[in-house]
């Protein structure tokens, strides 16, 4: 499960928050933009409830704003959890990943992308 929310008013420069619950762990990603780019920070949690509690404590004034969440599909295999479109570290599926370089899946082909 992945969901994100665009904050009505930025809080400490945070404009978007994404919560990801896959692979037996829960992560919260923080963004200084509403664009679909890598996050600038993250938190890890044992449960979804812990992540949501922190969100409502730090970023929301209303506990019942569930309608504001936008749900998106889980990431494609080997792709970044914090980016909605299918983006991965270049050569992540080899013995020599190119950390800091990304590629996006477009029309069935991997193409270089810069953020």
N, C-alpha and C positions, 0 to 999 in steps of 0.2 A: 504494500500500500504506500503510495506517495501522495501527499497533498501539500499545497502551498497557499499562502495568503499574502496579498499585497496590503501593507499597513496603510491606513488612512493618513496617518501622520508619522513620518520617520521618528524612530526612537534611537538615540545615540548613533545616527547615520544608518540604521538598519531600515530598509524599505520593504524587504520581502523575507519571509520565513518559510522553509520547507521542512516537513516532517516525513521521514522515510522509515518504514517498518518492514524490512526484508532481512533475510538471512539470520534470523534469531537475534537481531539487535535493532535498536531504534536510534536514529540519528536526527538531529535538528541542524539544518544548515541556515546560515545567515547571509544576507546579501545587502550590498549598499546600492543596489539598482533593482528595478523590476524586470530587467532583461534576463534572458535565458543564458546565463554565463556561470562559470565556476563560482562557488561561494567564497566568502572572505573569512568565514569562521564556522565552527561546528561544535556540537555537544553530543555526547553518547549517553544512552540511557539503557536500563534493563527492560523497561516497559513503556508502552505507548502512553499510559496514564501519567508517568513521570514527565515525559516530554510535553504533553498537553498542559500539565500543571505549571511547568516552567513558562510555557508560552503565555498562558493566561495571567500569570503573575507579573511577567516582565514586559509583555508586548500588547496586551489586550485589556480594555476596560470592561468588556462584557464577557461573561462566562458562556453565554448562549449564542455565540456568533458562528455556529457551525455552518450556517448557510453561506458564509463568506469563503470557506475553504474551497479550493479548486482541486479536484482529484485528477491525477494523471496516471498513465500506465506505469508499471514497474519498469526499471531500466532494461534495455536489451543486454544480453550476455556480454560481459567484459566492459560494459559502458559505465560512465560516471553516474553515480546515484544523485548528485546534486545538479545535474543538467537534464532538462526535460527531453530535448531532442537526443537521438542516439549519437553520442560523442564518446570516444575512448582515447586513452593514451596511445600514441602512435606505437605500433609494434608490441602492444601489451600482451599479445598472445604468443610472443617469441621469448627467447632467452635474453633478449637485449632490448627491453622497452626504452623508448625515448622520452624520459620524464620531462614534462614541460612542453612537449609537442602533442598536439591533438589532431584527431581526424574524425570527420562526421560521415555517417552513412547517408548517402544521397542517391536515390534511385538504384539501390542495390550495390553501390560502389563506395568504397572508403576514399574520402577526399580530405586533404589537409585543411585545417581551419585554425585561425588565430583569434585570440580573445584580446 
